[in-house]
Amino acid sequence: MVVEPSEFLRALSLAEQPLVVEVRETRGVISKRTVYVYVASVRGITFITRSEDRLDCKGATVVEGRRLVLPPPIRQYV
C-alpha cells in the first residue's frame, strides 16, 4: 500500500517493534534531487512511502537498503 509520509508514520506507531527499510535515491537528469523511499510491514500489510526529507521513524529499527526493487505497477507510484 503506497501512502503519504504522515500515514506511514502513523502506521508505524501501531507496531511494537517496527522494522523499516530506507532507500536513498537520486532522481533527475538535469536537476538532481535526493528522494527517500521507506518500506515497512505493520500487521501484515506492507506500507511504502516516498519523501524528499528524511523521516524520523521514532522507535523503529531502520535498515539502509542500497536499491529498492518493486514491480512496475507499484514502482510508478513511488
N, C-alpha and C positions, 0 to 999 in steps of 0.2 A: 504494500500500500504506500503510495507516494503522498506525503503530507507536507504541510508548511512547517518551518523550524519550530514554531511555538507549539504546534500539536505534537511534534516529535518529542520535545522536552516534556510535555505533559504525559505522553505515553510512557516515557522513561520513569517518571515519578511513580508509576503504578507497579514497577518491578522492584523486588527486594534487592537483588544484586545484578543490575543491568550490565550487559557487555555490549559495547559499541565499537563498530569498525569505522574509522575515519580515514578517508582517502582525499589527499590534496591533489587537485588537478589544475593545470594551467590551460586556459582556453583562449581562443582568439589567435588570429594570424598577425594582424597589424597592432591592435591594442590588446596586449596580453593581460589577463587577469587571473587571479587565483580563486578557485571555487572549491569549497569543502563539501564532500558528499558523506553522509552518515547512514549507517545501516544498523538496526537493532531488532531483535526478536523479543516481543513482550506478549506473554500469554498465548503463544503460538502464532502470533501474527507478525509478519516482517514489516517493519516501518523503514522507509527511506526518505531522506530529505536532502536538500541542497541549500547551501548558504554561502554568501560571499564573505561572511565573517565567521571566524571560528566559534563554535558553540561551546558553552560551559556546561558540560554534562556532569553536573554535581552528583556525586555518589556512584558514578558509573566507572567501570574499568574500560578505558579507551585503548584500543589496539590500532596502531597505524598500519594501514594497508598501502601497498605500492600502486596497485591498479585495481579498479573495480570492473568486473566482467558481468554484464547484465544482458538478458535477451533484448533484441531490438525493440519490441513493443514497450518494454519498461524503460529502456535507455532513452527513448525520445522525450520522456517526461522529466528526466534527471539531467 
